[in-house]
Amino acid sequence: MKILAFETSCDDTAVAVVEDGNAVLSSVRMTQAEHSNYGGVVPEIAARLHSENWETTLKKALKESSCTIKDIDYIACTQGPGLQTSLLTGTTAASFLSLLHQKPLIPVHHVYGHICANFLERNLDKIKFPALVLTVSGGHTQMHLWLSSTDIQLLGTTLDDAAGEAFDKVAKMLGLGYPGGPLVSKYGEKGDRRSIELPKIYLKKDSLDFSFSGLKASVYRLLETRSEEVDEAFISNVCASFEYTVGKIFEKKVERVLDRFPEIKQVHFTGGVSANTYLKGVLTTLCSKNNCEFLTPKNIEYSTDNAAMIGAAAFQLVKNNPKIAKIQHIDAQSRLNLGEFLDHHREAVKN
């Protein structure tokens, strides 16, 4: 089964061809460097560039997969959440191709795509349930209990800034540029992780939710009150201490879940921040202590926003319920809730 997938939820135009839910025949992504001038994504610019890039990206993905549109069994695209104007490019392109070529279209939730990224380039039976999934991307920091391919329960979410947003904002405060995650990680490697005490916000006892606004604000106050020159050594120490603090928060939250659900077989770390080497090391050590297998996407490309993960997710959805794929037009939904999306899917299975 070959699925042609689109992902345009933010600032990357991505198209992929995925076979049988795990084999990546092609995965093409066009990044938008223009946003680095503004320290963050400008929705109007992102939408314009998506509209300019999607056709070229599509042609390249089909060429690299050695497929034509006739070889495609299903089309899939991110329906939400994300930037409405960016999502519209993907949903419109996918809907157009569905109607033009009479190919069934599968809408996919962006976070579910990240969750399914660990299927890519792995045998599908390597994913063991129940699993804990920590998804940390630009706008999302969530933990889910993954009971089966399409049965996912939300355990905790961020109450304010997501961790990825905090990485970007700290990088901006330090004058490092955008996107901030890789830059904070690069400087953090040279710093002393215990040099600066930053608040570890665990919230109330046993809470599985997250909060990063206080941590971000602490870095801001640190910079505002510093009288000495902000040199590279200081920047490295800030980045290292920030990563250390985020790592301690993730460690505490995952420990709480493992204590509450001892039947969990695997811990999955997905989303753009799962590319962070230091944080992967923290969670690897934690899982080893708890005799629990730790998985991250096989390729760093599958951690960040990409279309291959949307193809993997679409495969799981259509395998569970072929009726979900229709020749149709779908609308973008910028605030699409994962629980409601999967509930709708399960209702469709019953009917």
GUVEXGU-183415 format. One record per residue (C-alpha): residue number from 1; residue in three letters; x, y, z. Coordinates in steps of 0.001 Angstrom, whole numbers, plus 500000, padded with zeros to 6 digits. Example, Ala and Ser with C-alpha at 12.3 -4.5 7.8 and 13.67 -1.06 7.14 Angstrom:
# residues 2
<rec k="1" r="Ala" X="512300" Y="495500" Z="507800"/>
<rec k="2" r="Ser" X="513670" Y="498940" Z="507140"/>
END
This chain:
# residues 351
<rec k="1" r="Met" X="500000" Y="500000" Z="500000"/>
<rec k="2" r="Lys" X="501496" Y="503298" Z="498864"/>
<rec k="3" r="Ile" X="500429" Y="506551" Z="500514"/>
<rec k="4" r="Leu" X="501251" Y="510011" Z="499189"/>
<rec k="5" r="Ala" X="501380" Y="512329" Z="502205"/>
<rec k="6" r="Phe" X="501454" Y="516114" Z="502707"/>
<rec k="7" r="Glu" X="502536" Y="518033" Z="505836"/>
<rec k="8" r="Thr" X="502216" Y="521840" Z="505876"/>
<rec k="9" r="Ser" X="501198" Y="522632" Z="509447"/>
<rec k="10" r="Cys" X="503869" Y="525286" Z="510049"/>
<rec k="11" r="Asp" X="506828" Y="526502" Z="507975"/>
<rec k="12" r="Asp" X="508035" Y="523409" Z="506131"/>
<rec k="13" r="Thr" X="506479" Y="522179" Z="502896"/>
<rec k="14" r="Ala" X="506813" Y="518391" Z="503043"/>
<rec k="15" r="Val" X="505662" Y="515572" Z="500753"/>
<rec k="16" r="Ala" X="506484" Y="511869" Z="501083"/>
<rec k="17" r="Val" X="505592" Y="508480" Z="499680"/>
<rec k="18" r="Val" X="505335" Y="505753" Z="502326"/>
<rec k="19" r="Glu" X="504716" Y="502082" Z="501629"/>
<rec k="20" r="Asp" X="502951" Y="499761" Z="504096"/>
<rec k="21" r="Gly" X="503272" Y="502219" Z="506965"/>
<rec k="22" r="Asn" X="507036" Y="501994" Z="507509"/>
<rec k="23" r="Ala" X="509011" Y="501996" Z="504243"/>
<rec k="24" r="Val" X="509923" Y="505552" Z="503201"/>
<rec k="25" r="Leu" X="510165" Y="505605" Z="499408"/>
<rec k="26" r="Ser" X="510751" Y="509349" Z="499441"/>
<rec k="27" r="Ser" X="510601" Y="512207" Z="501931"/>
<rec k="28" r="Val" X="511092" Y="515725" Z="500607"/>
<rec k="29" r="Arg" X="510974" Y="518897" Z="502665"/>
<rec k="30" r="Met" X="511457" Y="522501" Z="501625"/>
<rec k="31" r="Thr" X="512369" Y="524725" Z="504564"/>
<rec k="32" r="Gln" X="511602" Y="528426" Z="504781"/>
<rec k="33" r="Ala" X="514755" Y="530261" Z="505815"/>
<rec k="34" r="Glu" X="512986" Y="533613" Z="505481"/>
<rec k="35" r="His" X="511578" Y="533318" Z="509010"/>
<rec k="36" r="Ser" X="515047" Y="533533" Z="510590"/>
<rec k="37" r="Asn" X="514952" Y="537276" Z="509904"/>
<rec k="38" r="Tyr" X="512019" Y="537648" Z="512289"/>
<rec k="39" r="Gly" X="512998" Y="535261" Z="515100"/>
<rec k="40" r="Gly" X="509924" Y="533105" Z="514492"/>
<rec k="41" r="Val" X="507395" Y="531964" Z="511918"/>
<rec k="42" r="Val" X="505370" Y="534678" Z="510193"/>
<rec k="43" r="Pro" X="502078" Y="532998" Z="509122"/>
<rec k="44" r="Glu" X="501521" Y="535176" Z="506035"/>
<rec k="45" r="Ile" X="505010" Y="534466" Z="504705"/>
<rec k="46" r="Ala" X="504674" Y="530747" Z="505478"/>
<rec k="47" r="Ala" X="501379" Y="530525" Z="503575"/>
<rec k="48" r="Arg" X="502785" Y="532280" Z="500519"/>
<rec k="49" r="Leu" X="505861" Y="530056" Z="500391"/>
<rec k="50" r="His" X="503782" Y="526894" Z="500843"/>
<rec k="51" r="Ser" X="501643" Y="527866" Z="497861"/>
<rec k="52" r="Glu" X="504796" Y="528443" Z="495799"/>
<rec k="53" r="Asn" X="506573" Y="525255" Z="496887"/>
<rec k="54" r="Trp" X="504021" Y="522459" Z="497129"/>
<rec k="55" r="Glu" X="503926" Y="521492" Z="493449"/>
<rec k="56" r="Thr" X="507721" Y="521355" Z="493136"/>
<rec k="57" r="Thr" X="507947" Y="519337" Z="496350"/>
<rec k="58" r="Leu" X="505273" Y="516923" Z="495120"/>
<rec k="59" r="Lys" X="507030" Y="516320" Z="491802"/>
<rec k="60" r="Lys" X="510341" Y="515684" Z="493551"/>
<rec k="61" r="Ala" X="508779" Y="513248" Z="496034"/>
<rec k="62" r="Leu" X="507121" Y="511246" Z="493260"/>
<rec k="63" r="Lys" X="510326" Y="511200" Z="491217"/>
<rec k="64" r="Glu" X="512472" Y="510026" Z="494147"/>
<rec k="65" r="Ser" X="509980" Y="507266" Z="494951"/>
<rec k="66" r="Ser" X="509943" Y="506101" Z="491316"/>
<rec k="67" r="Cys" X="506153" Y="506402" Z="491434"/>
<rec k="68" r="Thr" X="503519" Y="508192" Z="489412"/>
<rec k="69" r="Ile" X="500174" Y="509273" Z="490793"/>
<rec k="70" r="Lys" X="498698" Y="506097" Z="489263"/>
<rec k="71" r="Asp" X="500843" Y="503990" Z="491600"/>
<rec k="72" r="Ile" X="499424" Y="505726" Z="494686"/>
<rec k="73" r="Asp" X="496697" Y="503925" Z="496646"/>
<rec k="74" r="Tyr" X="495819" Y="506692" Z="499118"/>
<rec k="75" r="Ile" X="496531" Y="510367" Z="499695"/>
<rec k="76" r="Ala" X="496993" Y="511748" Z="503225"/>
<rec k="77" r="Cys" X="497525" Y="515186" Z="504696"/>
<rec k="78" r="Thr" X="497758" Y="516996" Z="508003"/>
<rec k="79" r="Gln" X="494312" Y="518402" Z="508781"/>
<rec k="80" r="Gly" X="495411" Y="520121" Z="512000"/>
<rec k="81" r="Pro" X="496427" Y="521500" Z="514383"/>
<rec k="82" r="Gly" X="498763" Y="524183" Z="513108"/>
<rec k="83" r="Leu" X="498729" Y="527545" Z="511356"/>
<rec k="84" r="Gln" X="495421" Y="527788" Z="509511"/>
<rec k="85" r="Thr" X="496864" Y="529443" Z="506414"/>
<rec k="86" r="Ser" X="499684" Y="526899" Z="506206"/>
<rec k="87" r="Leu" X="497379" Y="523918" Z="506736"/>
<rec k="88" r="Leu" X="495157" Y="525154" Z="503909"/>
<rec k="89" r="Thr" X="497893" Y="524562" Z="501340"/>
<rec k="90" r="Gly" X="498229" Y="520902" Z="502254"/>
<rec k="91" r="Thr" X="494528" Y="520182" Z="502622"/>
<rec k="92" r="Thr" X="493697" Y="521993" Z="499376"/>
<rec k="93" r="Ala" X="496453" Y="520255" Z="497406"/>
<rec k="94" r="Ala" X="495549" Y="516819" Z="498789"/>
<rec k="95" r="Ser" X="491813" Y="517380" Z="498230"/>
<rec k="96" r="Phe" X="492438" Y="518560" Z="494666"/>
<rec k="97" r="Leu" X="494492" Y="515444" Z="493877"/>
<rec k="98" r="Ser" X="491920" Y="513196" Z="495550"/>
<rec k="99" r="Leu" X="489091" Y="514571" Z="493420"/>
<rec k="100" r="Leu" X="491115" Y="514851" Z="490206"/>
<rec k="101" r="His" X="492641" Y="511374" Z="490301"/>
<rec k="102" r="Gln" X="489850" Y="509631" Z="492262"/>
<rec k="103" r="Lys" X="492187" Y="508634" Z="495088"/>
<rec k="104" r="Pro" X="490822" Y="508165" Z="498629"/>
<rec k="105" r="Leu" X="491994" Y="510879" Z="501020"/>
<rec k="106" r="Ile" X="492904" Y="510324" Z="504692"/>
<rec k="107" r="Pro" X="492979" Y="513324" Z="507092"/>
<rec k="108" r="Val" X="495641" Y="513022" Z="509817"/>
<rec k="109" r="His" X="496179" Y="514780" Z="513147"/>
<rec k="110" r="His" X="499625" Y="516375" Z="513379"/>
<rec k="111" r="Val" X="500476" Y="515026" Z="516859"/>
<rec k="112" r="Tyr" X="499291" Y="511548" Z="515865"/>
<rec k="113" r="Gly" X="501732" Y="511827" Z="512982"/>
<rec k="114" r="His" X="504583" Y="512505" Z="515409"/>
<rec k="115" r="Ile" X="503486" Y="509544" Z="517529"/>
<rec k="116" r="Cys" X="503563" Y="507256" Z="514487"/>
<rec k="117" r="Ala" X="507016" Y="508487" Z="513391"/>
<rec k="118" r="Asn" X="508589" Y="505617" Z="515327"/>
<rec k="119" r="Phe" X="507030" Y="503140" Z="512873"/>
<rec k="120" r="Leu" X="509213" Y="504552" Z="510081"/>
<rec k="121" r="Glu" X="512087" Y="502280" Z="509000"/>
<rec k="122" r="Arg" X="511145" Y="499750" Z="511691"/>
<rec k="123" r="Asn" X="509234" Y="496478" Z="511504"/>
<rec k="124" r="Leu" X="505721" Y="497395" Z="512621"/>
<rec k="125" r="Asp" X="505762" Y="494725" Z="515326"/>
<rec k="126" r="Lys" X="508694" Y="496491" Z="517034"/>
<rec k="127" r="Ile" X="506173" Y="498897" Z="518593"/>
<rec k="128" r="Lys" X="504956" Y="497326" Z="521830"/>
<rec k="129" r="Phe" X="501811" Y="498343" Z="523662"/>
<rec k="130" r="Pro" X="501100" Y="499829" Z="526092"/>
<rec k="131" r="Ala" X="503664" Y="502572" Z="525546"/>
<rec k="132" r="Leu" X="504238" Y="506046" Z="526923"/>
<rec k="133" r="Val" X="504738" Y="508688" Z="524237"/>
<rec k="134" r="Leu" X="506343" Y="512025" Z="525106"/>
<rec k="135" r="Thr" X="505737" Y="514327" Z="522125"/>
<rec k="136" r="Val" X="507735" Y="517564" Z="522202"/>
<rec k="137" r="Ser" X="507527" Y="519726" Z="519088"/>
<rec k="138" r="Gly" X="507375" Y="523475" Z="518538"/>
<rec k="139" r="Gly" X="503845" Y="523992" Z="519821"/>
<rec k="140" r="His" X="503202" Y="520750" Z="521708"/>
<rec k="141" r="Thr" X="504465" Y="519119" Z="524879"/>
<rec k="142" r="Gln" X="502252" Y="516167" Z="525705"/>
<rec k="143" r="Met" X="502355" Y="512685" Z="527195"/>
<rec k="144" r="His" X="500026" Y="509981" Z="525910"/>
<rec k="145" r="Leu" X="499342" Y="506418" Z="526950"/>
<rec k="146" r="Trp" X="499403" Y="504449" Z="523705"/>
<rec k="147" r="Leu" X="497246" Y="501339" Z="524138"/>
<rec k="148" r="Ser" X="496905" Y="500235" Z="520513"/>
<rec k="149" r="Ser" X="497563" Y="501717" Z="517091"/>
<rec k="150" r="Thr" X="494600" Y="504127" Z="517295"/>
<rec k="151" r="Asp" X="493762" Y="504011" Z="521028"/>
<rec k="152" r="Ile" X="495613" Y="506893" Z="522675"/>
<rec k="153" r="Gln" X="494844" Y="508578" Z="526004"/>
<rec k="154" r="Leu" X="496146" Y="512016" Z="526974"/>
<rec k="155" r="Leu" X="497985" Y="511949" Z="530314"/>
<rec k="156" r="Gly" X="499468" Y="515430" Z="530467"/>
<rec k="157" r="Thr" X="499958" Y="518561" Z="528394"/>
<rec k="158" r="Thr" X="501591" Y="521957" Z="528692"/>
<rec k="159" r="Leu" X="499585" Y="524611" Z="530500"/>
<rec k="160" r="Asp" X="501411" Y="527488" Z="528798"/>
<rec k="161" r="Asp" X="504532" Y="527557" Z="526621"/>
<rec k="162" r="Ala" X="505583" Y="524279" Z="525036"/>
<rec k="163" r="Ala" X="509183" Y="523171" Z="525569"/>
<rec k="164" r="Gly" X="510036" Y="523786" Z="521907"/>
<rec k="165" r="Glu" X="508724" Y="527339" Z="522175"/>
<rec k="166" r="Ala" X="510829" Y="527863" Z="525300"/>
<rec k="167" r="Phe" X="513943" Y="526681" Z="523423"/>
<rec k="168" r="Asp" X="513220" Y="529161" Z="520616"/>
<rec k="169" r="Lys" X="512550" Y="532060" Z="523009"/>
<rec k="170" r="Val" X="515677" Y="531420" Z="525076"/>
<rec k="171" r="Ala" X="517725" Y="531339" Z="521874"/>
<rec k="172" r="Lys" X="516156" Y="534636" Z="520804"/>
<rec k="173" r="Met" X="516955" Y="536251" Z="524186"/>
<rec k="174" r="Leu" X="520561" Y="535162" Z="523796"/>
<rec k="175" r="Gly" X="520738" Y="536468" Z="520234"/>
<rec k="176" r="Leu" X="521430" Y="533038" Z="518757"/>
<rec k="177" r="Gly" X="518865" Y="533039" Z="515945"/>
<rec k="178" r="Tyr" X="516012" Y="530804" Z="514763"/>
<rec k="179" r="Pro" X="515168" Y="527931" Z="514985"/>
<rec k="180" r="Gly" X="516483" Y="527942" Z="518542"/>
<rec k="181" r="Gly" X="516515" Y="524276" Z="519512"/>
<rec k="182" r="Pro" X="519624" Y="523179" Z="517579"/>
<rec k="183" r="Leu" X="521467" Y="526361" Z="518570"/>
<rec k="184" r="Val" X="520750" Y="525967" Z="522295"/>
<rec k="185" r="Ser" X="521905" Y="522355" Z="522031"/>
<rec k="186" r="Lys" X="525116" Y="523358" Z="520235"/>
<rec k="187" r="Tyr" X="526084" Y="525957" Z="522850"/>
<rec k="188" r="Gly" X="524930" Y="523720" Z="525680"/>
<rec k="189" r="Glu" X="527515" Y="521099" Z="524780"/>
<rec k="190" r="Lys" X="530263" Y="523555" Z="525784"/>
<rec k="191" r="Gly" X="528637" Y="524779" Z="529001"/>
<rec k="192" r="Asp" X="528460" Y="523731" Z="532652"/>
<rec k="193" r="Arg" X="525005" Y="522249" Z="533265"/>
<rec k="194" r="Arg" X="525133" Y="522945" Z="537016"/>
<rec k="195" r="Ser" X="526474" Y="526501" Z="536745"/>
<rec k="196" r="Ile" X="523108" Y="528310" Z="536905"/>
<rec k="197" r="Glu" X="520198" Y="527284" Z="539109"/>
<rec k="198" r="Leu" X="516930" Y="527544" Z="537149"/>
<rec k="199" r="Pro" X="513463" Y="526633" Z="538498"/>
<rec k="200" r="Lys" X="512313" Y="523052" Z="537975"/>
<rec k="201" r="Ile" X="508568" Y="523450" Z="537660"/>
<rec k="202" r="Tyr" X="506875" Y="520148" Z="538489"/>
<rec k="203" r="Leu" X="503454" Y="521666" Z="539371"/>
<rec k="204" r="Lys" X="501374" Y="519990" Z="542067"/>
<rec k="205" r="Lys" X="502196" Y="516556" Z="543438"/>
<rec k="206" r="Asp" X="501553" Y="513772" Z="540933"/>
<rec k="207" r="Ser" X="500687" Y="516238" Z="538126"/>
<rec k="208" r="Leu" X="501543" Y="515000" Z="534645"/>
<rec k="209" r="Asp" X="501122" Y="518437" Z="533057"/>
<rec k="210" r="Phe" X="503952" Y="520783" Z="532073"/>
<rec k="211" r="Ser" X="504717" Y="524476" Z="532471"/>
<rec k="212" r="Phe" X="507675" Y="526225" Z="530837"/>
<rec k="213" r="Ser" X="506713" Y="529914" Z="531023"/>
<rec k="214" r="Gly" X="508353" Y="530304" Z="534447"/>
<rec k="215" r="Leu" X="511571" Y="528705" Z="533224"/>
<rec k="216" r="Lys" X="511622" Y="531020" Z="530201"/>
<rec k="217" r="Ala" X="510913" Y="534025" Z="532433"/>
<rec k="218" r="Ser" X="513790" Y="533056" Z="534747"/>
<rec k="219" r="Val" X="516228" Y="533154" Z="531848"/>
<rec k="220" r="Tyr" X="514845" Y="536580" Z="530891"/>
<rec k="221" r="Arg" X="515341" Y="537921" Z="534443"/>
<rec k="222" r="Leu" X="518829" Y="536441" Z="534565"/>
<rec k="223" r="Leu" X="519805" Y="538345" Z="531439"/>
<rec k="224" r="Glu" X="518062" Y="541554" Z="532520"/>
<rec k="225" r="Thr" X="519881" Y="541709" Z="535866"/>
<rec k="226" r="Arg" X="523329" Y="540663" Z="534646"/>
<rec k="227" r="Ser" X="525832" Y="543501" Z="534846"/>
<rec k="228" r="Glu" X="528796" Y="541693" Z="533273"/>
<rec k="229" r="Glu" X="529263" Y="541193" Z="529569"/>
<rec k="230" r="Val" X="527259" Y="538365" Z="528042"/>
<rec k="231" r="Asp" X="530108" Y="536417" Z="526451"/>
<rec k="232" r="Glu" X="530147" Y="533020" Z="524749"/>
<rec k="233" r="Ala" X="531075" Y="531179" Z="527960"/>
<rec k="234" r="Phe" X="528064" Y="532654" Z="529758"/>
<rec k="235" r="Ile" X="525752" Y="531860" Z="526838"/>
<rec k="236" r="Ser" X="527007" Y="528260" Z="526843"/>
<rec k="237" r="Asn" X="526342" Y="527969" Z="530578"/>
<rec k="238" r="Val" X="522815" Y="529357" Z="530182"/>
<rec k="239" r="Cys" X="522055" Y="526899" Z="527381"/>
<rec k="240" r="Ala" X="523542" Y="523971" Z="529300"/>
<rec k="241" r="Ser" X="521641" Y="524867" Z="532478"/>
<rec k="242" r="Phe" X="518411" Y="525341" Z="530534"/>
<rec k="243" r="Glu" X="518767" Y="521910" Z="528905"/>
<rec k="244" r="Tyr" X="519604" Y="520349" Z="532276"/>
<rec k="245" r="Thr" X="516454" Y="521835" Z="533819"/>
<rec k="246" r="Val" X="514207" Y="520697" Z="530957"/>
<rec k="247" r="Gly" X="515783" Y="517242" Z="531276"/>
<rec k="248" r="Lys" X="514989" Y="517087" Z="535004"/>
<rec k="249" r="Ile" X="511368" Y="518075" Z="534316"/>
<rec k="250" r="Phe" X="510966" Y="515393" Z="531643"/>
<rec k="251" r="Glu" X="512656" Y="512855" Z="533902"/>
<rec k="252" r="Lys" X="510284" Y="513590" Z="536803"/>
<rec k="253" r="Lys" X="507149" Y="513456" Z="534640"/>
<rec k="254" r="Val" X="508121" Y="510206" Z="532921"/>
<rec k="255" r="Glu" X="508982" Y="508654" Z="536306"/>
<rec k="256" r="Arg" X="505517" Y="509563" Z="537562"/>
<rec k="257" r="Val" X="503894" Y="507836" Z="534580"/>
<rec k="258" r="Leu" X="506015" Y="504698" Z="534929"/>
<rec k="259" r="Asp" X="505148" Y="504496" Z="538630"/>
<rec k="260" r="Arg" X="501455" Y="504873" Z="537847"/>
<rec k="261" r="Phe" X="501439" Y="502454" Z="534888"/>
<rec k="262" r="Pro" X="504000" Y="499682" Z="535563"/>
<rec k="263" r="Glu" X="502639" Y="497708" Z="532598"/>
<rec k="264" r="Ile" X="504230" Y="500173" Z="530125"/>
<rec k="265" r="Lys" X="506682" Y="498345" Z="527840"/>
<rec k="266" r="Gln" X="508227" Y="501228" Z="525911"/>
<rec k="267" r="Val" X="508837" Y="504956" Z="526245"/>
<rec k="268" r="His" X="508744" Y="506911" Z="522973"/>
<rec k="269" r="Phe" X="510256" Y="510378" Z="522559"/>
<rec k="270" r="Thr" X="508984" Y="512151" Z="519430"/>
<rec k="271" r="Gly" X="508680" Y="515631" Z="517915"/>
<rec k="272" r="Gly" X="511380" Y="518125" Z="516989"/>
<rec k="273" r="Val" X="512896" Y="518319" Z="520476"/>
<rec k="274" r="Ser" X="513451" Y="514539" Z="520414"/>
<rec k="275" r="Ala" X="516453" Y="515317" Z="518187"/>
<rec k="276" r="Asn" X="518168" Y="516866" Z="521226"/>
<rec k="277" r="Thr" X="521116" Y="514612" Z="522116"/>
<rec k="278" r="Tyr" X="521292" Y="515601" Z="525777"/>
<rec k="279" r="Leu" X="517583" Y="515025" Z="526447"/>
<rec k="280" r="Lys" X="517708" Y="511660" Z="524661"/>
<rec k="281" r="Gly" X="520572" Y="510684" Z="526945"/>
<rec k="282" r="Val" X="518598" Y="511651" Z="530063"/>
<rec k="283" r="Leu" X="515597" Y="509569" Z="529022"/>
<rec k="284" r="Thr" X="517735" Y="506646" Z="527849"/>
<rec k="285" r="Thr" X="519311" Y="506431" Z="531312"/>
<rec k="286" r="Leu" X="515923" Y="506689" Z="533025"/>
<rec k="287" r="Cys" X="514415" Y="503912" Z="530895"/>
<rec k="288" r="Ser" X="517425" Y="501686" Z="531480"/>
<rec k="289" r="Lys" X="516945" Y="502038" Z="535252"/>
<rec k="290" r="Asn" X="513283" Y="501089" Z="534843"/>
<rec k="291" r="Asn" X="513915" Y="498146" Z="532487"/>
<rec k="292" r="Cys" X="511861" Y="499875" Z="529813"/>
<rec k="293" r="Glu" X="512747" Y="500103" Z="526115"/>
<rec k="294" r="Phe" X="513364" Y="503642" Z="524846"/>
<rec k="295" r="Leu" X="512581" Y="504604" Z="521241"/>
<rec k="296" r="Thr" X="513075" Y="507753" Z="519200"/>
<rec k="297" r="Pro" X="512623" Y="508183" Z="515426"/>
<rec k="298" r="Lys" X="515239" Y="506229" Z="513459"/>
<rec k="299" r="Asn" X="516247" Y="509299" Z="511474"/>
<rec k="300" r="Ile" X="516535" Y="512843" Z="512830"/>
<rec k="301" r="Glu" X="514468" Y="513982" Z="509838"/>
<rec k="302" r="Tyr" X="511505" Y="512056" Z="511268"/>
<rec k="303" r="Ser" X="511714" Y="513943" Z="514568"/>
<rec k="304" r="Thr" X="511011" Y="517304" Z="512956"/>
<rec k="305" r="Asp" X="507854" Y="518040" Z="510957"/>
<rec k="306" r="Asn" X="507834" Y="515752" Z="507929"/>
<rec k="307" r="Ala" X="505350" Y="514098" Z="505600"/>
<rec k="308" r="Ala" X="506600" Y="510528" Z="506089"/>
<rec k="309" r="Met" X="505150" Y="510467" Z="509615"/>
<rec k="310" r="Ile" X="501778" Y="511557" Z="508163"/>
<rec k="311" r="Gly" X="501966" Y="508614" Z="505757"/>
<rec k="312" r="Ala" X="502753" Y="506246" Z="508645"/>
<rec k="313" r="Ala" X="499817" Y="507589" Z="510656"/>
<rec k="314" r="Ala" X="497455" Y="507368" Z="507673"/>
<rec k="315" r="Phe" X="498405" Y="503710" Z="507210"/>
<rec k="316" r="Gln" X="497464" Y="502913" Z="510814"/>
<rec k="317" r="Leu" X="494163" Y="504755" Z="510458"/>
<rec k="318" r="Val" X="493111" Y="503103" Z="507208"/>
<rec k="319" r="Lys" X="494276" Y="499679" Z="508393"/>
<rec k="320" r="Asn" X="492024" Y="500052" Z="511420"/>
<rec k="321" r="Asn" X="489103" Y="501408" Z="509386"/>
<rec k="322" r="Pro" X="489207" Y="501492" Z="505565"/>
<rec k="323" r="Lys" X="486022" Y="503601" Z="505559"/>
<rec k="324" r="Ile" X="487952" Y="506626" Z="506834"/>
<rec k="325" r="Ala" X="489518" Y="507044" Z="503375"/>
<rec k="326" r="Lys" X="487181" Y="508743" Z="500916"/>
<rec k="327" r="Ile" X="487400" Y="510652" Z="497664"/>
<rec k="328" r="Gln" X="486707" Y="513983" Z="499276"/>
<rec k="329" r="His" X="487594" Y="517576" Z="500082"/>
<rec k="330" r="Ile" X="488634" Y="518251" Z="503680"/>
<rec k="331" r="Asp" X="488925" Y="521521" Z="505554"/>
<rec k="332" r="Ala" X="491926" Y="522598" Z="507623"/>
<rec k="333" r="Gln" X="491277" Y="522737" Z="511374"/>
<rec k="334" r="Ser" X="493913" Y="524783" Z="513189"/>
<rec k="335" r="Arg" X="492733" Y="523725" Z="516671"/>
<rec k="336" r="Leu" X="492006" Y="520073" Z="515945"/>
<rec k="337" r="Asn" X="491992" Y="518061" Z="519188"/>
<rec k="338" r="Leu" X="493660" Y="514630" Z="519070"/>
<rec k="339" r="Gly" X="491145" Y="513017" Z="521416"/>
<rec k="340" r="Glu" X="488200" Y="514274" Z="519380"/>
<rec k="341" r="Phe" X="489928" Y="513264" Z="516137"/>
<rec k="342" r="Leu" X="490435" Y="509682" Z="517335"/>
<rec k="343" r="Asp" X="486959" Y="509530" Z="518893"/>
<rec k="344" r="His" X="485525" Y="510453" Z="515490"/>
<rec k="345" r="His" X="487659" Y="507732" Z="513941"/>
<rec k="346" r="Arg" X="486444" Y="505139" Z="516446"/>
<rec k="347" r="Glu" X="482811" Y="506143" Z="515843"/>
<rec k="348" r="Ala" X="483392" Y="505685" Z="512119"/>
<rec k="349" r="Val" X="484684" Y="502158" Z="512813"/>
<rec k="350" r="Lys" X="481460" Y="501294" Z="514671"/>
<rec k="351" r="Asn" X="479308" Y="502605" Z="511852"/>
END
